[in-house]
Amino acid sequence: MKSLFQLKQKIILIRARKPLMFDIVLLLLLLVFGASAAMLIHAPWQHRSDEKPAFIIVNGQKISVDATGRNELRQLARNQVSGEVVLSGGGISHRATWASLGARAEHASIDRILSELALEDSAATKYLMEETGGEMSVRIPVSLDSGAAVEALVAIKEKLDRMPRNAKFDFKSNRVAPEKNGLSLDVYGTLERMDDALQQGNSTVAMKVETVKPDVVAAELKNIDVDSVAGFYETPYSRMKKDEDRTYNVSLGASILDGHVIMPGELFSFNDTLGDRSQARGFRYAPVIAAGKIVEGMGGGTCQVASTLYAAAFFAGLTIEDRVPHSRPSSYIKLGLDATVSYPSKDLKIRNPFEYPVVIHFKVEEGNARVEIRAQERPFTVSLLRKIIGTTPYPVRVVSDANLPLGKEVVTQRGVPGYKVSRYRIIERDKVAYRFQSFDRYPPTVEFVHKGTSPPGAVNEKEAPKPDMHKPYRASASLRMVQGQDLWYEKTHN
């Protein structure tokens, strides 16, 4: 008490002599006493071991920070990734387990979390005690393998996606059929939603599905005029039982294209319009031309659809922007008027150069596939002048065949000469003509002859090679074809 009294006396004396000095000393004293009090009240180095967290909260469940808790947390993670999840949207619902979609438990993260919280002086422990009051909620350590998830979503996308359907002209009812929106699954947008749902422990995911608008709507076709045939072409098809799958593909392709509208200035793509020639879209296996050989392939016959359309567009005066001739001449169409297509690599692209829309009218009946380009008028007279300017003999390859008796020969593929063709397309209107020259090249097709090597009676006739039943190919040396208003003319010269 005496020392405190003496201190007060000194302060009074200092204040009387030097008021400014007194204020400074008082401020320093206050700072010293305040800091000392704060250190006594809150000393982070003085936490006792019994103040460290005893548990964490996971999905409302208390998990102890020890070996027992580690096992419990691992089991929670395993339960979550093995649980079911339902992905819905676009009119479909897909049920799966999280594990099948690429979810997995992060055991290393579980061990790291609990090990950190078990340490008294760890940053995690200090944060827990100072910021949460000793109770901290954490999510189950699980993650989503994006590669596996994307693979699963791509499979769903194949089922969900729907191409938009443009408004088209229905020739049966003689009216415009309305458009229909398409759907497209946003794979990576859905992946983000899946990741969020997994982290939050949800069992449902609303997939991100986008609406795809059609290019042509019915309102644009309100006053469409399809009374005139601007150009046409016909090709024959087989009506025999053995060719029914090919004929089916021709009919299917024609039905997809029939009524399709090409707007003024628009570029028509055969592959984009017809789509992938797959079983899922209704196409069948049938003979196709591949590298000059006739083999079984998906969608065989669609090249006839493309060739017939190309020839009709050629004589209608439409602009041909992309067309590839076959690797060998086709029996159903004149040399120089064919077009090969293969999804998605080889395409037929046609542009409408007119100021009004044109419509594809495709009919397949009575052994003929016929395409008409319908419009409000027939503006042009179009001529084709074609001449063979070079030929290449076809090679013959002999194949020894133990399934044929000695001395017997079977031609399994007829050879076709190679051709170099000069073409002129002449477009006339009001006595003004424009001439366009181009060249087609068809490589020679190998003739395969199977020659027997086995003794008579030692062969299995069921395994014997089948002969090529096609007639030998013949092409006229030159050809002239003309189409115009009330005009159709064709002349060949051998």
C-alpha positions as semicolon CSV with decimal commas, in nm:
position;residue;x (nm);y (nm);z (nm)
1;M;0,000;0,000;0,000
2;K;0,283;0,230;0,081
3;S;0,447;0,178;-0,254
4;L;0,119;0,239;-0,432
5;F;0,070;0,561;-0,229
6;Q;0,420;0,675;-0,318
7;L;0,353;0,599;-0,688
8;K;0,040;0,813;-0,679
9;Q;0,236;1,097;-0,517
10;K;0,497;1,080;-0,793
11;I;0,227;1,088;-1,060
12;I;0,067;1,394;-0,902
13;L;0,409;1,563;-0,881
14;I;0,485;1,482;-1,246
15;R;0,144;1,603;-1,356
16;A;0,195;1,929;-1,171
17;R;0,533;1,989;-1,323
18;K;0,496;1,849;-1,673
19;P;0,134;1,785;-1,786
20;L;0,238;1,638;-2,126
21;M;0,486;1,398;-1,972
22;F;0,213;1,280;-1,733
23;D;-0,020;1,186;-2,019
24;I;0,251;0,985;-2,193
25;V;0,343;0,788;-1,880
26;L;-0,024;0,715;-1,806
27;L;-0,079;0,584;-2,158
28;L;0,224;0,352;-2,131
29;L;0,102;0,216;-1,799
30;L;-0,239;0,143;-1,941
31;L;-0,088;-0,043;-2,238
32;V;0,129;-0,258;-2,012
33;F;-0,158;-0,351;-1,779
34;G;-0,392;-0,422;-2,075
35;A;-0,147;-0,653;-2,253
36;S;-0,077;-0,842;-1,931
37;A;-0,446;-0,896;-1,868
38;A;-0,505;-1,019;-2,224
39;M;-0,221;-1,270;-2,196
40;L;-0,362;-1,404;-1,871
41;I;-0,713;-1,439;-2,018
42;H;-0,616;-1,592;-2,356
43;A;-0,293;-1,792;-2,381
44;P;-0,305;-2,024;-2,683
45;W;0,000;-2,221;-2,568
46;Q;-0,181;-2,316;-2,247
47;H;-0,450;-2,541;-2,413
48;R;-0,481;-2,861;-2,216
49;S;-0,483;-3,197;-2,389
50;D;-0,843;-3,259;-2,276
51;E;-0,959;-2,953;-2,485
52;K;-0,877;-3,120;-2,822
53;P;-1,184;-3,238;-3,020
54;A;-1,324;-3,575;-2,917
55;F;-1,536;-3,614;-3,232
56;I;-1,640;-3,466;-3,565
57;I;-1,991;-3,459;-3,710
58;V;-2,051;-3,632;-4,045
59;N;-2,405;-3,629;-4,186
60;G;-2,534;-3,565;-3,835
61;Q;-2,341;-3,859;-3,690
62;K;-2,069;-3,818;-3,429
63;I;-1,739;-3,978;-3,532
64;S;-1,467;-4,013;-3,266
65;V;-1,115;-3,901;-3,350
66;D;-0,956;-4,241;-3,304
67;A;-0,921;-4,581;-3,472
68;T;-1,290;-4,660;-3,415
69;G;-1,390;-4,334;-3,580
70;R;-1,159;-4,405;-3,873
71;N;-1,340;-4,734;-3,940
72;E;-1,681;-4,570;-3,903
73;L;-1,591;-4,292;-4,146
74;R;-1,457;-4,543;-4,398
75;Q;-1,781;-4,739;-4,377
76;L;-1,985;-4,423;-4,433
77;A;-1,779;-4,350;-4,744
78;R;-1,825;-4,706;-4,873
79;N;-2,199;-4,687;-4,814
80;Q;-2,225;-4,361;-5,004
81;V;-2,041;-4,479;-5,318
82;S;-2,234;-4,809;-5,322
83;G;-2,568;-4,631;-5,286
84;E;-2,811;-4,579;-5,574
85;V;-2,854;-4,257;-5,768
86;V;-3,118;-4,162;-6,024
87;L;-3,028;-3,932;-6,313
88;S;-3,336;-3,783;-6,477
89;G;-3,416;-3,534;-6,748
90;G;-3,527;-3,510;-7,108
91;G;-3,805;-3,760;-7,050
92;I;-3,580;-4,044;-6,935
93;S;-3,465;-4,174;-6,597
94;H;-3,141;-4,367;-6,546
95;R;-3,084;-4,562;-6,224
96;A;-2,730;-4,665;-6,126
97;T;-2,493;-4,688;-5,830
98;W;-2,252;-4,408;-5,757
99;A;-1,967;-4,659;-5,791
100;S;-2,073;-4,750;-6,148
101;L;-2,058;-4,378;-6,232
102;G;-1,701;-4,347;-6,108
103;A;-1,750;-4,252;-5,740
104;R;-1,487;-4,375;-5,494
105;A;-1,404;-4,339;-5,125
106;E;-1,094;-4,132;-5,049
107;H;-0,938;-4,348;-4,773
108;A;-0,616;-4,147;-4,778
109;S;-0,813;-3,828;-4,709
110;I;-0,998;-3,999;-4,423
111;D;-0,672;-4,102;-4,257
112;R;-0,522;-3,756;-4,307
113;I;-0,824;-3,575;-4,158
114;L;-0,841;-3,788;-3,844
115;S;-0,464;-3,788;-3,796
116;E;-0,456;-3,408;-3,809
117;L;-0,744;-3,372;-3,563
118;A;-0,578;-3,615;-3,321
119;L;-0,278;-3,380;-3,286
120;E;-0,315;-3,121;-3,011
121;D;-0,113;-2,851;-3,182
122;S;-0,214;-2,913;-3,547
123;A;-0,360;-2,631;-3,753
124;A;-0,682;-2,832;-3,798
125;T;-0,721;-2,875;-3,421
126;K;-0,659;-2,505;-3,349
127;Y;-0,907;-2,402;-3,618
128;L;-1,161;-2,643;-3,477
129;M;-1,129;-2,514;-3,121
130;E;-1,106;-2,145;-3,202
131;E;-1,359;-2,116;-3,487
132;T;-1,618;-2,390;-3,423
133;G;-1,612;-2,427;-3,047
134;G;-1,495;-2,787;-3,062
135;E;-1,759;-2,926;-3,297
136;M;-1,697;-2,938;-3,670
137;S;-1,916;-3,084;-3,945
138;V;-1,726;-3,238;-4,237
139;R;-1,838;-3,406;-4,558
140;I;-1,768;-3,770;-4,633
141;P;-1,439;-3,784;-4,826
142;V;-1,558;-3,919;-5,164
143;S;-1,470;-3,816;-5,520
144;L;-1,592;-3,871;-5,875
145;D;-1,366;-4,014;-6,146
146;S;-1,454;-3,783;-6,437
147;G;-1,340;-4,034;-6,700
148;A;-1,578;-4,308;-6,586
149;A;-1,859;-4,058;-6,528
150;V;-1,824;-3,905;-6,876
151;E;-1,826;-4,253;-7,033
152;A;-2,152;-4,334;-6,854
153;L;-2,304;-3,999;-6,952
154;V;-2,210;-4,046;-7,318
155;A;-2,403;-4,375;-7,317
156;I;-2,704;-4,191;-7,169
157;K;-2,661;-3,914;-7,426
158;E;-2,695;-4,165;-7,711
159;K;-3,037;-4,262;-7,576
160;L;-3,154;-3,913;-7,483
161;D;-3,038;-3,693;-7,767
162;R;-3,294;-3,618;-8,034
163;M;-3,229;-3,425;-8,351
164;P;-3,464;-3,132;-8,411
165;R;-3,711;-3,188;-8,689
166;N;-3,751;-2,905;-8,934
167;A;-4,090;-2,813;-9,064
168;K;-4,137;-3,001;-9,389
169;F;-4,390;-3,033;-9,664
170;D;-4,623;-3,332;-9,645
171;F;-4,707;-3,426;-10,001
172;K;-4,976;-3,671;-9,889
173;S;-5,181;-3,406;-9,712
174;N;-5,050;-3,124;-9,930
175;R;-4,970;-2,911;-9,626
176;V;-4,675;-2,808;-9,409
177;A;-4,594;-3,043;-9,120
178;P;-4,484;-2,847;-8,808
179;E;-4,132;-2,845;-8,667
180;K;-4,023;-3,026;-8,353
181;N;-3,752;-2,927;-8,104
182;G;-3,458;-3,157;-8,038
183;L;-3,280;-3,243;-7,715
184;S;-2,912;-3,261;-7,626
185;L;-2,753;-3,377;-7,300
186;D;-2,487;-3,136;-7,173
187;V;-2,236;-3,396;-7,053
188;Y;-2,000;-3,165;-6,865
189;G;-2,280;-2,955;-6,717
190;T;-2,438;-3,276;-6,586
191;L;-2,099;-3,392;-6,457
192;E;-2,078;-3,081;-6,236
193;R;-2,424;-3,152;-6,097
194;M;-2,328;-3,514;-6,027
195;D;-2,020;-3,403;-5,837
196;D;-2,225;-3,164;-5,624
197;A;-2,486;-3,433;-5,552
198;L;-2,219;-3,683;-5,450
199;Q;-2,054;-3,439;-5,211
200;Q;-2,389;-3,349;-5,052
201;G;-2,502;-3,711;-5,025
202;N;-2,800;-3,671;-5,261
203;S;-2,948;-3,970;-5,444
204;T;-3,100;-3,779;-5,737
205;V;-2,942;-3,568;-6,011
206;A;-3,131;-3,346;-6,253
207;M;-2,935;-3,383;-6,576
208;K;-2,862;-3,069;-6,774
209;V;-3,060;-3,108;-7,096
210;E;-3,065;-2,837;-7,361
211;T;-3,335;-2,772;-7,619
212;V;-3,212;-2,770;-7,980
213;K;-3,414;-2,545;-8,209
214;P;-3,487;-2,653;-8,571
215;D;-3,355;-2,448;-8,862
216;V;-3,688;-2,425;-9,045
217;V;-4,020;-2,350;-8,875
218;A;-4,369;-2,376;-9,019
219;A;-4,425;-2,001;-9,004
220;E;-4,153;-1,952;-9,266
221;L;-4,331;-2,188;-9,507
222;K;-4,674;-2,030;-9,484
223;N;-4,691;-1,936;-9,853
224;I;-4,463;-2,204;-10,000
225;D;-4,528;-2,299;-10,363
226;V;-4,436;-2,651;-10,477
227;D;-4,646;-2,677;-10,793
228;S;-4,355;-2,697;-11,042
229;V;-4,092;-2,969;-11,094
230;A;-3,761;-2,783;-11,124
231;G;-3,568;-3,106;-11,193
232;F;-3,606;-3,482;-11,147
233;Y;-3,433;-3,818;-11,184
234;E;-3,520;-4,187;-11,152
235;T;-3,310;-4,493;-11,071
236;P;-3,422;-4,859;-11,063
237;Y;-3,393;-5,084;-10,758
238;S;-3,424;-5,457;-10,713
239;R;-3,752;-5,604;-10,592
240;M;-3,605;-5,949;-10,536
241;K;-3,621;-6,117;-10,195
242;K;-3,242;-6,133;-10,161
243;D;-3,219;-5,754;-10,196
244;E;-3,498;-5,661;-9,954
245;D;-3,263;-5,516;-9,689
246;R;-3,104;-5,287;-9,944
247;T;-3,446;-5,185;-10,076
248;Y;-3,559;-5,119;-9,720
249;N;-3,264;-4,878;-9,668
250;V;-3,349;-4,697;-9,992
251;S;-3,710;-4,656;-9,879
252;L;-3,605;-4,540;-9,530
253;G;-3,363;-4,282;-9,667
254;A;-3,625;-4,156;-9,911
255;S;-3,884;-4,119;-9,634
256;I;-3,643;-3,906;-9,427
257;L;-3,568;-3,675;-9,720
258;D;-3,920;-3,653;-9,860
259;G;-4,064;-3,308;-9,792
260;H;-3,732;-3,160;-9,676
261;V;-3,719;-2,787;-9,749
262;I;-3,403;-2,608;-9,862
263;M;-3,444;-2,239;-9,790
264;P;-3,306;-1,964;-10,018
265;G;-2,926;-1,960;-9,998
266;E;-2,925;-2,256;-9,756
267;L;-2,664;-2,534;-9,782
268;F;-2,815;-2,883;-9,766
269;S;-2,597;-3,161;-9,620
270;F;-2,699;-3,520;-9,696
271;N;-2,519;-3,657;-9,390
272;D;-2,660;-3,396;-9,153
273;T;-3,012;-3,455;-9,280
274;L;-3,007;-3,834;-9,304
275;G;-2,791;-3,878;-8,993
276;D;-2,586;-4,178;-8,890
277;R;-2,681;-4,495;-9,079
278;S;-2,709;-4,719;-8,773
279;Q;-2,935;-4,996;-8,648
280;A;-3,057;-4,762;-8,374
281;R;-3,197;-4,537;-8,648
282;G;-3,357;-4,825;-8,835
283;F;-3,101;-4,902;-9,106
284;R;-3,000;-5,256;-9,203
285;Y;-2,692;-5,435;-9,333
286;A;-2,681;-5,460;-9,713
287;P;-2,416;-5,460;-9,990
288;V;-2,206;-5,145;-10,017
289;I;-1,908;-5,042;-10,231
290;A;-1,586;-5,012;-10,028
291;A;-1,251;-4,953;-10,200
292;G;-1,391;-5,087;-10,525
293;K;-1,531;-5,406;-10,370
294;I;-1,891;-5,494;-10,292
295;V;-1,915;-5,596;-9,926
296;E;-2,181;-5,607;-9,654
297;G;-2,214;-5,276;-9,472
298;M;-2,456;-5,084;-9,254
299;G;-2,697;-4,872;-9,455
300;G;-2,621;-5,026;-9,795
301;G;-2,841;-4,852;-10,052
302;T;-2,811;-4,497;-9,918
303;C;-2,563;-4,420;-10,196
304;Q;-2,847;-4,478;-10,442
305;V;-3,055;-4,231;-10,241
306;A;-2,772;-3,977;-10,263
307;S;-2,705;-4,042;-10,633
308;T;-3,071;-4,004;-10,733
309;L;-3,095;-3,681;-10,532
310;Y;-2,770;-3,550;-10,683
311;A;-2,889;-3,611;-11,039
312;A;-3,223;-3,439;-10,972
313;A;-3,046;-3,139;-10,814
314;F;-2,804;-3,134;-11,110
315;F;-3,091;-3,096;-11,360
316;A;-3,278;-2,848;-11,137
317;G;-2,986;-2,605;-11,157
318;L;-2,905;-2,618;-10,785
319;T;-2,546;-2,544;-10,683
320;I;-2,343;-2,858;-10,611
321;E;-2,082;-2,770;-10,351
322;D;-1,957;-3,115;-10,252
323;R;-1,994;-3,444;-10,439
324;V;-1,769;-3,751;-10,465
325;P;-1,810;-4,016;-10,739
326;H;-1,798;-4,385;-10,648
327;S;-1,480;-4,592;-10,653
328;R;-1,647;-4,799;-10,927
329;P;-1,940;-4,727;-11,163
330;S;-2,289;-4,810;-11,037
331;S;-2,531;-5,016;-11,242
332;Y;-2,839;-4,818;-11,134
333;I;-2,727;-4,477;-11,266
334;K;-2,546;-4,328;-11,564
335;L;-2,169;-4,290;-11,541
336;G;-2,096;-3,937;-11,418
337;L;-2,424;-3,883;-11,229
338;D;-2,350;-4,091;-10,919
339;A;-2,258;-3,965;-10,573
340;T;-2,110;-4,173;-10,291
341;V;-2,172;-4,090;-9,926
342;S;-2,032;-4,230;-9,602
343;Y;-2,120;-4,095;-9,259
344;P;-1,958;-3,870;-9,151
345;S;-1,664;-3,844;-9,394
346;K;-1,806;-3,833;-9,749
347;D;-2,098;-3,597;-9,797
348;L;-2,323;-3,456;-10,066
349;K;-2,379;-3,083;-10,022
350;I;-2,625;-2,880;-10,230
351;R;-2,704;-2,509;-10,208
352;N;-3,030;-2,344;-10,312
353;P;-2,932;-2,044;-10,530
354;F;-3,289;-1,922;-10,579
355;E;-3,484;-1,653;-10,394
356;Y;-3,753;-1,903;-10,297
357;P;-3,746;-2,236;-10,115
358;V;-3,724;-2,570;-10,293
359;V;-3,858;-2,902;-10,162
360;I;-3,730;-3,257;-10,209
361;H;-4,005;-3,498;-10,313
362;F;-3,875;-3,857;-10,293
363;K;-4,087;-4,159;-10,390
364;V;-3,986;-4,526;-10,390
365;E;-4,239;-4,754;-10,556
366;E;-4,282;-5,012;-10,830
367;G;-3,908;-5,066;-10,871
368;N;-3,821;-4,698;-10,921
369;A;-3,669;-4,441;-10,687
370;R;-3,771;-4,096;-10,810
371;V;-3,662;-3,756;-10,682
372;E;-3,836;-3,435;-10,783
373;I;-3,707;-3,092;-10,684
374;R;-4,030;-2,895;-10,636
375;A;-4,044;-2,515;-10,651
376;Q;-4,261;-2,229;-10,771
377;E;-4,114;-2,257;-11,123
378;R;-3,870;-2,444;-11,343
379;P;-3,616;-2,168;-11,410
380;F;-3,357;-2,350;-11,623
381;T;-3,297;-2,591;-11,904
382;V;-3,003;-2,803;-11,795
383;S;-2,791;-3,029;-12,014
384;L;-2,527;-3,291;-11,935
385;L;-2,260;-3,365;-12,195
386;R;-2,045;-3,654;-12,083
387;K;-1,759;-3,821;-12,267
388;I;-1,518;-4,099;-12,172
389;I;-1,171;-3,964;-12,246
390;G;-0,965;-4,252;-12,106
391;T;-0,993;-4,613;-11,992
392;T;-0,772;-4,847;-11,789
393;P;-0,800;-5,228;-11,814
394;Y;-0,893;-5,404;-11,496
395;P;-0,645;-5,645;-11,332
396;V;-0,731;-6,011;-11,273
397;R;-0,632;-6,183;-10,950
398;V;-0,642;-6,564;-10,931
399;V;-0,706;-6,717;-10,587
400;S;-0,636;-7,085;-10,513
401;D;-0,943;-7,229;-10,343
402;A;-0,957;-7,571;-10,172
403;N;-1,337;-7,548;-10,162
404;L;-1,354;-7,595;-10,539
405;P;-1,268;-7,907;-10,736
406;L;-0,951;-7,907;-10,941
407;G;-0,994;-7,723;-11,270
408;K;-1,311;-7,533;-11,175
409;E;-1,308;-7,153;-11,179
410;V;-1,556;-6,910;-11,022
411;V;-1,554;-6,534;-11,081
412;T;-1,647;-6,395;-10,737
413;Q;-1,612;-6,031;-10,846
414;R;-1,636;-5,908;-11,202
415;G;-1,371;-5,664;-11,312
416;V;-1,466;-5,314;-11,423
417;P;-1,237;-5,095;-11,637
418;G;-1,117;-4,765;-11,501
419;Y;-1,263;-4,451;-11,660
420;K;-1,167;-4,088;-11,695
421;V;-1,476;-3,885;-11,775
422;S;-1,517;-3,529;-11,901
423;R;-1,846;-3,360;-11,807
424;Y;-2,010;-3,037;-11,915
425;R;-2,307;-2,893;-11,732
426;I;-2,489;-2,633;-11,941
427;I;-2,748;-2,413;-11,771
428;E;-2,974;-2,203;-11,998
429;R;-3,234;-1,937;-11,934
430;D;-3,380;-1,678;-12,170
431;K;-3,135;-1,786;-12,444
432;V;-2,836;-1,722;-12,218
433;A;-2,624;-2,030;-12,139
434;Y;-2,348;-2,099;-11,888
435;R;-2,116;-2,396;-11,929
436;F;-1,926;-2,564;-11,645
437;Q;-1,667;-2,837;-11,702
438;S;-1,554;-3,102;-11,455
439;F;-1,383;-3,442;-11,455
440;D;-1,460;-3,772;-11,285
441;R;-1,215;-4,057;-11,236
442;Y;-1,312;-4,416;-11,160
443;P;-1,022;-4,651;-11,079
444;P;-1,032;-5,004;-11,228
445;T;-1,199;-5,275;-11,020
446;V;-1,005;-5,597;-10,968
447;E;-1,160;-5,918;-11,102
448;F;-1,127;-6,208;-10,857
449;V;-1,116;-6,560;-10,999
450;H;-1,121;-6,852;-10,754
451;K;-0,952;-7,162;-10,898
452;G;-1,016;-7,507;-10,750
453;T;-0,731;-7,716;-10,605
454;S;-0,908;-8,017;-10,447
455;P;-0,982;-8,359;-10,599
456;P;-1,343;-8,412;-10,717
457;G;-1,568;-8,527;-10,434
458;A;-1,336;-8,392;-10,163
459;V;-1,493;-8,049;-10,131
460;N;-1,780;-7,911;-9,925
461;E;-2,019;-7,746;-10,167
462;K;-2,165;-7,532;-9,888
463;E;-1,824;-7,364;-9,846
464;A;-1,776;-7,307;-10,217
465;P;-1,745;-6,941;-10,324
466;K;-2,050;-6,776;-10,481
467;P;-2,023;-6,635;-10,833
468;D;-2,080;-6,266;-10,901
469;M;-2,424;-6,247;-11,060
470;H;-2,387;-5,890;-11,187
471;K;-2,377;-5,843;-11,561
472;P;-2,051;-5,710;-11,709
473;Y;-2,047;-5,331;-11,681
474;R;-2,077;-5,132;-12,003
475;A;-2,067;-4,754;-12,037
476;S;-2,147;-4,557;-12,350
477;A;-1,863;-4,357;-12,499
478;S;-2,066;-4,038;-12,475
479;L;-2,396;-3,922;-12,333
480;R;-2,620;-3,623;-12,376
481;M;-2,912;-3,558;-12,141
482;V;-3,135;-3,250;-12,138
483;Q;-3,412;-3,141;-11,900
484;G;-3,627;-2,832;-11,928
485;Q;-3,986;-2,714;-11,926
486;D;-4,181;-2,992;-12,100
487;L;-3,847;-3,129;-12,223
488;W;-3,664;-3,455;-12,153
489;Y;-3,399;-3,582;-12,390
490;E;-3,134;-3,854;-12,369
491;K;-2,894;-3,980;-12,634
492;T;-2,597;-4,211;-12,609
493;H;-2,318;-4,295;-12,852
494;N;-2,107;-4,612;-12,835
